[in-house]
Amino acid sequence: MQDDYKPILFNTPKEYDFIRLYFLHDIHKGSELHDGKKFDAVKKLIVEDERAYCIVVGDTIENAIPNSKSDVFYQTLPPHEQKECGIKSEGFHVPTRR
């Protein structure tokens, strides 16, 4: 977990005079309100854009469990299947940069 007040610094390829920065949040895969078609369209846009960089802010899965804020009866995937739905499994490449 990153400190909210610590900047995240990284180097982009020198041949780019600009990049496109996308923020993904509140995806909630596993919720009945997750819009799979919209998520797939955004993912395609990012994956096909060579200048795209993506920051995943949080809430990628619903993962409702008993006594949590969410409702376990309105999930489309049980929690043990949702944990397999991370960003890497969605087709995003996670490069290591220094």
TORVEXSE-555225 format. One record per residue (C-alpha): residue in three letters; z, y, x; residue number from 1. Coordinates in Angstrom, 1 decimal, padded with zeros to 4 digits. Layout:
<atoms>
ATOM   code        z        y        x   pos
ATOM    Ala        Z        Y        X   NUM
...
</atoms>
This chain:
<atoms>
ATOM   code        z        y        x   pos
ATOM    Met    000.0    000.0    000.0     1
ATOM    Gln   -001.0    003.4    001.4     2
ATOM    Asp    001.2    006.5    001.4     3
ATOM    Asp   -000.1    008.9   -001.3     4
ATOM    Tyr    000.1    011.8    001.1     5
ATOM    Lys   -001.5    010.2    004.2     6
ATOM    Pro   -005.2    010.9    004.4     7
ATOM    Ile   -007.6    008.0    004.8     8
ATOM    Leu   -010.0    008.7    007.6     9
ATOM    Phe   -013.1    006.7    008.5    10
ATOM    Asn   -016.4    007.3    010.3    11
ATOM    Thr   -019.7    007.1    008.5    12
ATOM    Pro   -023.0    006.2    010.2    13
ATOM    Lys   -024.3    009.2    012.3    14
ATOM    Glu   -027.8    008.9    010.8    15
ATOM    Tyr   -026.5    009.9    007.4    16
ATOM    Asp   -026.3    013.6    006.6    17
ATOM    Phe   -024.3    012.7    003.4    18
ATOM    Ile   -022.8    009.8    001.6    19
ATOM    Arg   -022.0    009.0   -002.0    20
ATOM    Leu   -018.3    008.3   -002.7    21
ATOM    Tyr   -017.4    006.3   -005.7    22
ATOM    Phe   -013.9    005.8   -007.0    23
ATOM    Leu   -013.2    002.6   -009.1    24
ATOM    His   -010.1    002.4   -011.2    25
ATOM    Asp   -008.8    000.9   -014.4    26
ATOM    Ile   -011.3   -001.9   -014.5    27
ATOM    His   -008.8   -004.2   -016.2    28
ATOM    Lys   -010.9   -007.4   -015.9    29
ATOM    Gly   -009.3   -010.0   -018.2    30
ATOM    Ser   -008.5   -007.4   -020.9    31
ATOM    Glu   -010.4   -007.6   -024.2    32
ATOM    Leu   -011.2   -003.9   -023.6    33
ATOM    His   -012.9   -004.5   -020.3    34
ATOM    Asp   -016.6   -003.5   -020.5    35
ATOM    Gly   -018.3   -006.1   -018.4    36
ATOM    Lys   -021.8   -004.6   -018.9    37
ATOM    Lys   -020.7   -001.2   -017.9    38
ATOM    Phe   -018.8   -002.6   -014.9    39
ATOM    Asp   -021.9   -004.6   -013.8    40
ATOM    Ala   -024.1   -001.5   -014.1    41
ATOM    Val   -021.7    000.6   -011.9    42
ATOM    Lys   -021.4   -002.3   -009.4    43
ATOM    Lys   -025.2   -002.6   -009.2    44
ATOM    Leu   -025.5    001.1   -008.6    45
ATOM    Ile   -023.0    001.0   -005.8    46
ATOM    Val   -024.3   -002.2   -004.1    47
ATOM    Glu   -028.0   -001.0   -004.2    48
ATOM    Asp   -027.1    002.5   -002.7    49
ATOM    Glu   -027.1    002.2    001.1    50
ATOM    Arg   -025.1    005.5    001.3    51
ATOM    Ala   -022.5    004.4   -001.2    52
ATOM    Tyr   -018.9    004.1   -000.2    53
ATOM    Cys   -016.4    002.9   -002.7    54
ATOM    Ile   -012.6    003.4   -003.0    55
ATOM    Val   -010.8    001.1   -005.4    56
ATOM    Val   -007.8    002.9   -006.7    57
ATOM    Gly   -006.1    000.2   -008.7    58
ATOM    Asp   -005.8   -001.8   -011.9    59
ATOM    Thr   -008.7   -004.1   -011.2    60
ATOM    Ile   -007.3   -006.9   -013.4    61
ATOM    Glu   -005.2   -006.9   -016.6    62
ATOM    Asn   -002.8   -009.6   -015.6    63
ATOM    Ala   -000.5   -009.3   -018.6    64
ATOM    Ile    002.5   -011.6   -018.4    65
ATOM    Pro    005.4   -012.1   -020.9    66
ATOM    Asn    007.6   -009.0   -021.2    67
ATOM    Ser    005.1   -006.8   -019.5    68
ATOM    Lys    003.6   -003.6   -021.0    69
ATOM    Ser    000.3   -005.3   -021.8    70
ATOM    Asp   -000.2   -008.1   -024.4    71
ATOM    Val   -000.7   -011.6   -023.2    72
ATOM    Phe   -002.4   -012.6   -026.4    73
ATOM    Tyr   -005.3   -010.2   -026.0    74
ATOM    Gln   -006.5   -011.2   -022.6    75
ATOM    Thr   -009.9   -012.9   -022.1    76
ATOM    Leu   -008.7   -014.6   -018.9    77
ATOM    Pro   -005.3   -016.0   -018.2    78
ATOM    Pro   -003.4   -014.5   -015.2    79
ATOM    His   -004.0   -017.5   -012.9    80
ATOM    Glu   -007.8   -017.0   -013.3    81
ATOM    Gln   -007.6   -013.2   -013.0    82
ATOM    Lys   -006.2   -013.4   -009.5    83
ATOM    Glu   -009.6   -014.9   -008.5    84
ATOM    Cys   -011.4   -011.8   -009.7    85
ATOM    Gly   -010.7   -009.5   -006.8    86
ATOM    Ile   -013.1   -006.9   -005.5    87
ATOM    Lys   -014.5   -009.3   -002.8    88
ATOM    Ser   -015.3   -011.9   -005.5    89
ATOM    Glu   -017.3   -009.2   -007.4    90
ATOM    Gly   -020.0   -009.0   -004.7    91
ATOM    Phe   -018.8   -005.9   -002.9    92
ATOM    His   -018.9   -006.1    000.9    93
ATOM    Val   -015.7   -004.9    002.5    94
ATOM    Pro   -016.6   -003.7    006.0    95
ATOM    Thr   -014.2   -003.2    008.8    96
ATOM    Arg   -014.5    000.3    010.3    97
ATOM    Arg   -012.6    001.9    013.2    98
</atoms>
